């Protein structure tokens, strides 16, 4: 590149067209080396020389670059003549990589709309979304679909932005048989409409529609990595974590070097007892592409699993710095901040995740965070919004119940929501644990135990055993409490509530004050020994 530029600048006989093309070649090399500011400067110089090219020359013949006594072509068949719009687009890309989105947009908006390729329109649509020009983003995404209906990224983005299904489908090729298309051509069109339906079902939290549409597409395209990942992410969004895990596992077996969606998989693996799969996943991601936000979310999940919350938070924040619009980064950051008792900052993280793409996790985070900072009205608003988005989901009903349970005067309302959740999904353990908690608070311990014992038949869950142990300990049934704490720790040795409960129970069995810290207990024992020695003396 330097030799090319030297020949270009030292020879006054070279035409503006050749100078411009040579500079673009050099700028492309700089851009490839990620020297974006240098590339931007050279692209601007190229654009300046491009403006000096006579109109007929731009569309005309090849140019020759003299080197000594010989000449060679700088415009072989595979290199197009100087393209002013392409250079403006590349200048915009440099601004993007330098995080100046407004300047990037200004540059690309200077390209006439008729000259915008699919790549230019798609990049502009993303820029409009980043800068909160949603209406302009919508227009650009629709233009992408007119240019190429198979731009699935545009369908996903339009659904994300809340564009109605019919409006999205109106831009896609129509599937009516009277259009004169053959059955095979119609099927090619129909699956695009189904894909749009699936993405709109994800946004409306319609878990039945999600299953139906994605299963239909999977039959049409078996072993499709993209569909497996989209299905898994949709299941995470509505809280169907077991199904999501299975689909992530299938996706990983299909392509172990894929990075997309693997942070969501890592966040699910964090809850598993065996950390080995999470370790393997993180190592593979770091070897594949350490510059992706998914890798840093997975790192945060790994260190959270190892109970190093501060280190985990550092990686979560790094993921958001790499891509501010990466939803899982905000979700895991919010959860870590909550665990570190930084509820106000957690609410901000969950709010940003919610703005980008609402799902069950952002609703749960907003409820927990607002309750932690004594803002029950805001918590109730978030819970009711979740219920409106997911009217037939037990988890949304439970969320509203959690807000009411926080207020001693509204426990009757909480009970009704928990019971409604269990009627809707009798197997939902979260609602059962919440209802048992409520009964225990009200002193109805036998009813709480009876409810939880019913779930022991179908659930080998550490939180279920821990809750039973806590209630048995309150009712002074220490043997059963000990049995359930032990069972919880066999299932999950890292269960902190079970560890602390067992320590407290052991002190209770010894006849010591269970609420007394260990150091004070030891001091009391030492004092007792000293008193005994003094008496004997």
N, C-alpha and C positions, 0 to 999 in steps of 0.2 A: 503494500500500500504506500509506504513512504517513497519507494522508487517511482511508483506511478505518479504520485503527487509532484515529485521533484521534476520529472519529465514534463508534466503538465504546466507547472508554474514557470519553468525556465525557458519554455519555447513559446515565443510570441505568435508563431504562425498557426498554432492550434486553434481551431474554431471554437466558439462558445459551446456548441453542441458536444464536441469531444471533451472539453473541460468539464462540462456538467456531468456527462456520463462517467468519466473517470473519478470524479469526486463522489458520485453516488456509490461506485464500487468500493472506494476507500471507506466511506461512511458505513456501508453495509458490514464491512470487516470490523470496524470499531464497535458497531452495535452488537455483532456476534460475540465480541470480547466483553460485552457489558460495560463498555466505556461510553455511557449514554450521553454525557455532557459533550464529550469530544465529537461524537457522532452527530449530535444536534447542530453543532457549529458547522461541521462540514456539509451536512444536508442543506443548511441555510445558504452556504456559499454556492452549492450546486443549484439551488433554486434560483439564486440571483443570476447565475450564468444561463440557466434555462430560459429566463425571461428575455435574454438577448438573442435567442435563437429565432431566425426568421420562421414564419409559420410553415412554409413548404418544407423547410429542413427538418422540422419536428416529425413530419410524417414521411420523410424522404430517405435518402440513401445512407449506406453504412459509412462510418468515419474511420479514418486511418490515423494512427498515432506514430509519428516518426521517431525512430530510435537509431541515431547514427545515420548510416547509409541505407538502412532498411526501414520498411514500414510494415505494420501489421494491423489487423482490424481490431478495434475495441468493441465492435458491435456485430458479433457473429450471429448466426441464424437464431440461436436460442436466447439471445439478449435483445430485448425490445428497445426501440429508440427512446430518448428521454421522455419520461411521462411525468408531467408537472403534478398531476393529482396524486400519483403514487408517492412522489417525494413529499408532498404535503401530509399524506397519511403517515409516512415514516417519521416526519418531524413530530406529528401528534403522538406516535408511539414512544418517542424519546421523552416527551413531556410526561407521558403516563408513567414511564419507568423512573422518572425523577419526581413522581408524586405531585405533579402540577396538573390536576385533572381539568381545571378551567381552561388553561392554556391549550391542552390537548384538544378539548372540545372546540375552542375557537378556531384552531388550525383545521380540524376536520370539517367543520361547518362551512369552511371556504371552498370545499369540493362541491361542484354542482351535483344536485341530487341524481341526475341522469347518469353521472359518471361514477356513482358509488357502487362498488362491488359488494358481494355478500359479506366479505371480510370487513370492509369498511363500515357497512351498516350494522353488523353485529358488534363491532368495537364501539361504535357510537352509542348503540343501545345500552351497552354496559356502562359507558361513561355517564350517560344521562341518569341511569339508576344510582350510580355512585354519588352524583351531585344532586340527587333528589328531584330531577326533572322527570317525574314518572310519566306524564302525558307524552312528552317527546320520546321517552324510552319505548312506550307502547307503540307509537307510530313506527319507530325504527325496527322493532321486533316483528311487527306485521309485515313490513317491507322485506325483511329477511325471509319470511315464510312465502311471500309472493315470488321471491327469486328462487327459493329452494324449499319446498314443503317439508323436506326431511331434516330441517334445522330443528332438532328436538330441543336444543337449548333454548330456543325462542319460545317454544310451547310451554316449557317448564317456567320460564321467566314470566310469561303472560299470566299463567295460572297463579304464580306467586304474588303477582301484583293485584290479584282479585278481579281480573277481567272475566266476565261471564263466559261460560262454556260455548254458548251459541255464537258469541262474538269471535272467539278463537276459531271455531269450526268454519265460520263464514270466510275466513282467509284461506283455509285449506281447500284442496280440490274436492269437488262435490261427489258424493257416492251414489247418486240416483242412477238407476238402470237406464232411464230414458236419455242419458247423456251420450249414448252410443258406444260406451266402453264395453269391452269383453268382461266376463266374470272374473278372470284373473286380474285384470286391471282394476276392477272395482274392489277386489280384496286388498290390493296394494293401497288403495285410498282409505278403505274402512279401518285398517289398523291404525292409521294416523289419527282418525277421529276417536278410536278407543283409547289411544295414548293420551289424548287431550282430556278425555273423560276421567282417566285414572289420575292425572295430575290435579284436576279440579276436585276429585274426591279426596286427595291428600290434604288440600287446603281447607276443605270443609270438614275434615276429620271424620269422613264417612268410612268407617273401617270395613263395613260390608261391601261398599262400592270399590274400595281399594283392593280387597281380596278378589272380587269378581273380575274387575278389569285387568289387573295384573296377571291373574291366572289365565285369563283368555289370551292375553298377549304372549305369555310363556308357552302356551300350547302352539301358538303360531311360530314362535322363535325359541325353541328349547335350548337350554344351556347358554342363555344370553346374559353375559356379565352385567351389562347396563340394566337390564330388567331385574336381575337378582338384587343389585345394589339399590335400585329405586324402590323395590318392594320392601327390602329390609329397612331402609330409611323411613319409609312411610309407616311401617309397623312400630318403629321406635317412636315416631311422632305421636302415635295414639296409645303408647304404653304396652304394646304386645311384644315384650322383650324376648320371650322364649322363641317365638316364631322368627323374630328378627335375627337372633343368634344363629339359627339353623340356616337362614338365607345368606348371612355373612360367611358362614363356614363353607357353604357351597361356592360362593363367589371366590373365596380365597383358594379353594382347591382348583378352581378353573384357571385362575391367574394369580400365582403367589407374588408377582411383582407389581400388582395393581396397588395404587395408593389411595385412590378416590373412595371415600366412605369408610376407610379403615380406622379412622379416629372414632367414629360411632361404634364400630366393633370393639375397639379398645376400651371405650367407656362401659360397654356391657361386660367385657371380660373382667374388668376391675372388680365386679361384684362376685365373681366366682371364687371358690375356695382355693383352687389350684392356680397359682400365678404363672405356671410354665408357658402356657399358650400366649399370654400377654407379653412375656419376656421375648419369646420367639418373634411375635408380631412386631414389636418395637425394633428389634435388631434388624429384621428384614426391611422395615420402613427406612431406618437410618442409612442402610446400605443402598437403597433404591433411589431416594431423593430427599436429602435432609433440608431442602429449601421450601418444602410444602408445609402449609399450616397444619395439615392432618398429622404430620410427624410430631409436631410439638404438642398437639392435643393428646396424642398417644403417650408421649413422654410424661405429660402431666398426670394422666391416668395411672401410669406405672408408679410414679413417685407417691401419688395419693394412696395407691395400694400398699406401698411400703411405709405409709403413715408419716411421710415427710411432706407436710402440707405446704410449708414455705417454699420448698424447692419446686413442688408441683405447681404452685401459683406462679412462680417465675416462668415456667414453660407455658402455662396457659396464657399469660400476658404476651409472651413471645409469639404465640400462634395468632393472636389478634393484631399484633404489630405487622406480621407478615401479610395478613389479609383481614382488614377491619370488618369485612362483611361475612366472615366465616362463623356461622351460627354455633357449631359445637364448641368453638373456642370461648365464646361468651357464656355458654351454658356451664362448661366445666369451671370457668373462672368464677361464676356466680356461686356454684356449689362449694368451691374451696373457700371463698370469702365468708360464706355462711358458717362453715365449720370452724373458721378462725374468729368468729364473733364480730365480723365486720359487715353487719347486715345492710347498712346504708349503701356501701359500695356494691354489695351483692345485688341489691335491688336495681342499681344502675346497669349492671351487667345483664341481668335477666330482662330488663326493659329494652335494652338494645337488641338482644336476641329475639324478643317478641316483635319489635319493629321490623326486623329483617324477615322473620318467618315464624309466626305463632305456632307453638305446639304444646303438648301436655307439659313438657319439662319447664318451659318458660312460665306457664301458668302456675305450676307448683312452686317454682322459685319465687315468683312475685308474691304468692300467698304466704309462704314461709318467711320471706324477708320482711314484708310489711307487718306481719304479726310480731316479728322479733323487735321491730322499732316502734311498737305500739301504735300502729296505724290500721286498726281493724276495718275501717271503711274502705280503704284502698285494697286491703286483702279480700274483702267481700266482693268488691267490684271485679277484681281479677278472677275470683272463683266463679262468679256468675257469668262472666264473659266466656270462661272455659265451658260452663254448662250450656251456654247458648251455642257455642261452636260444636260441642259434642253432647247433644241432648240425650243420647241413648248409651252413654258410657258410665260405668260404675265409678271409674276413677274421678270423673268430673263431679259426680254427686258427692263422693267422699270428700272432695276438696272443699265444697261448700259446707259440708258437715264439720270439717276441721276448723273453719272460721267460727262457726257458731259454738263449737265445743270450747273455744278459747274464752268465751264469755259465760260465767256461771249462770247468768239469768236466761241464757238461750240454749241450754242443754237439751231441752225437749225438741227444739228444732233440729239440733245436731243429730239426735237419735233418729228422727224421722228420715233425714237424708241418708244416714248409714244403713238403716233398714231398707230404704228404697234401693240403695246400691246393691245390697245383698239379694233382694228380690230380682233385680235385673240380671246380676251375675252372681249366683250363689257360691261360686268357687273363688271369688275375689278375696284373697287373704287380707289385703290392705284395709278393706272396710270392716272385716271381722275383728282385726286387731284394734282398730279405732273404736268400734262399738264396745269391745271388751274393756278397753281403757276407760271409756266413759262410765260403764257400769261399775268399774272398780273405784273410780273417783266418787261415785255416788254411794259407795259402801255396799253395792250389790255384788260381792265377790263370788258367791256361789254361781250366780247367773253368768258371770264373766268366765269362770272356769268351765262351766258346762258348754258355753259357746265355743271356746277354744279347743276343748277336748274333741269336739266334733270334727275339727279340721286336722287333728293329728293322724287320722286314718289315711288322708290323701296327701298330706304335706310333710316332708322332712325338711323343715325350715328352721334355721337358728333363731330368727326373730320370734317365731311362734313359741318355741321352747323357752326363750328368755322371758317373754311376757307371762307365760304360765308360771315360771319360777318366781317372778316378782310377786304375783298375786298369792301364790302358795306361801311365800315368805311373810307377807302381810297377815295371812290367816294363821301363822305359826305352825304350818305344816312343813317343818324344816326338811324332813326326809324327801318329800316330793319336790320341794324347791331345789334341793341339792341334786336330785336325779335330773331335773330339767335343765339346770345350769350346765351340768356335765354333758348332757346330750347336745346342747347348743354349741358348746366349745368343741365337741367332736366333729360337728358339721362345719363349724367355722372357728378355728382357733384364734382368729383376730377379732372376734366380736367383743368390743370394749365394754358394752353394757353387761354382757354375761360375765366377763372377767371381774369387773367391779362388784357386780351382784354376788358373785361367788366369794370374793374376799370379805364382803360385808356379812354374808351368811356364815362363814367360818368363824368370824368374831362373835357372831350371835350364838353359835353352837357352843363356843368356849365360855359363854356367859359374860363376855365383855360387852361394852357399849358399842353396837354396830356402827353408830354414826361418829365415833371418836376416831380421829386420824391415828395411823399406826405409831407415829413418833410419840404422841401424847400417851397412847396406851402403854408403850414401853417405859416412858417416864413414870407413869403411875405404878407399874410393876416394880421399878427400881425403888420408888419411894416406899412401897409396901415392904420390900425386903429390908430397907434401912430401918424402918420402924420396928420390924420383927427382931432385927439384930439388937437394936437399942433396948427393947423390952427384955430380951434374954440377958443382956449385959447388966 
